[in-house]
Amino acid sequence: MILFFGPPGSGKSVQGQLLVERNGWQWVSTGDLFRNSKDPEVLKRMAGGELIDDELTNKVLDDALGEIDSDTDVVLDGYPRNIDQVHWLEEHLPGHDRTIDCVILFDVPRDVLIERLAGRGRLEDTLNVISHRLDIYEQKTSPVLSFYRDNGTPIQVVDGNGDISDIHERVQGAVMSCRATK
């Protein structure tokens, strides 16, 4: 399993879809799972830029992973977002016959992130909500990266600026580099 890590607007979704299309893998995005939700509480929380609680997120992810053949490589986007989710994932991956091969960290400056997010046209992408989401990312999810680094999981930093196809080549190279060391 490849974990895509980076702030909202860093290109994880676009690059995840390109990566799985190129390699025949499966992309799982907790954000997409929630955006496609019919649950009014989930939609309300997303509109306010809030994270969905861990219990619901874990259940949705567990169900999604259960639907994917264990022989299919998975790119996971948007999870884990905090240390409790890291521990849940570490505990539950063996039940899905999976391990984490590496983390791909998208590096994009905050001003570029704000510009990208404001241009997407989603209801939740107001300037106040965007700033709030970026602050949450910095406060709550940055320790996740430290956990993986401290536990020896390969981490590849990818420059998320520039042309989509150029970024994709960097992502593909980073993924292949980390998988070669496994």
N, C-alpha and C positions, 0 to 999 in steps of 0.2 A: 504494500500500500504506500502511496505517495501522499504526503500531507502538503497542501498548498497553504501557505501562511503569509499574511500580509493584510494591511488595512483595507477597509472598504474602498473600492475604486482603483485598486492596484492592478487589476487585470486578471485576477484569479479565474473568474468564470470564463472569460473569452479564451484564455490560454488553456484552461482545463478542457474545454470542449475541443479545441484544436489538438491537444495532446492525445485525448482518447480516440478521436477520429483517425489520427495518423497511426496510432499503435493498436487499435482494436480493443481498447480498455473500456472501463466503465467510469463515468464521472458521477460523483455524488456531492451535491451542494445542499447543505442544511438551509441556506437562504432560499434556494429555489423550492425545496420541500415546504418551507413555511409560506413563501409567496403563493404557492399553489394550494395552500390550506383553505378550507372552508370554515375554520374555527374563528369566530368573531374576536375572541380574546387575543389570539395569535396575530390577526390582522391589525387590531388596535395597537398592540405593543410594537409591532413593526413600524406602523405609521408614526409612532412617537420616537423611533430610533432606539427603543429598548431591546435588550437581549431577551430571548425566550428562556424560561427557567430550565435548569439542567434536567429535571426529571422528564419533561416533555421532549426536550431535545434528544436526550438519550434514547427514549422510546422510539421516536421517529427514525433516528439513525440506525438503531438496532433492527427495526423492521426493514429499512431500505437495504442494509447489508445482508439481511437474511434472504432477500430476493435475488441476490447476485451469486452466480456460481463461484465457488471458492477458487477455481482455476483462472478466473478473470481478474486481471490487475485492476485496482481501483485507485482513482485520484480523488481524494477527499478534500473538499473546499469548505471552509467556514467552521471547521471543528478540528480539534478542541479549542475553545475560547478561554478556558480558565483551568486552573490546576485540578479542580474536582472532575472536570470532563477528561482531563489527561488520565487521571487514575481510573475513571470508568472505562475509557478506551483501552488502556493497558490490561485491565481485567477481562474485558469482553472480546477483544480481538481473537484470542485463541479459540473461542467458541465458534468463530466464523472462519477458522483455519487461516488466519491472517497475521502478518507482522508489519511493522512500519519499516520500509526500506530507507526512506529519507524524507527530509523536510525541504521544500522549495520556498524560500523567503523572497517575496517580491519587494524590491526597494524602490519607492517612488516618493518624491518630496510632497509635503503636505499641501502646498499651493496647487500642485498638479492634481492631487487627489480631489481637492475641493472643486476644481474646474471640471474634472471628469464626472464627478457625482452630480453636480448641478446640471450637467448637460444630458443626463440619462432620461429625465422626464418621469421618473417614478414619483408617486405621491409622497413617499417618505424622504425624498431628497430635497428638502428645503435647507437653506444655509444653516439655520439653528440645529436642525436634526443632523446634518452632515458633521458639523463641529462636535456635536455631542457624541456621535458614533465614533469619530476619530479619537476623541478623548477616552471613551470606554475602551477602545482597542489598546491605546497606549497604557492605560492603567491596569486592565484586567488580563489582556492576552499576551502582553510582552513576557510575563513570567513563564508562560508555556514554552516559549522558545528557549529560555534559560534551562528549563527542565530537560528538554531534549538534548541540548548542548552538553549539559552536565552528565547525562546518561549515555553519551557516546553515539547518539543517532546522527548520521551524516546530515549536515545542513549546507545547502547550496544557496548563496545569495545571488539573485538574478536582478539585473537592472531592468526595471519595468517601464523605462522611458523609451520613446521612439516608435517606430513603425511596428504594427502588430506582427508582421511576418518575421522581422528581425528579433523581436522579443521571443517569438515562438522558437526560433532556432536556438536562442540562448537557453530557454526552458528545456527543450529536447536534449541539448548537450548536457545540461546540469543533471537531468534525470538519469541519463545514460551513465554519466560519471559516477553518481552515487550508487547506482545499481551495480556497476562494475566492481565496486569495493566491497559489496556484500558477499 
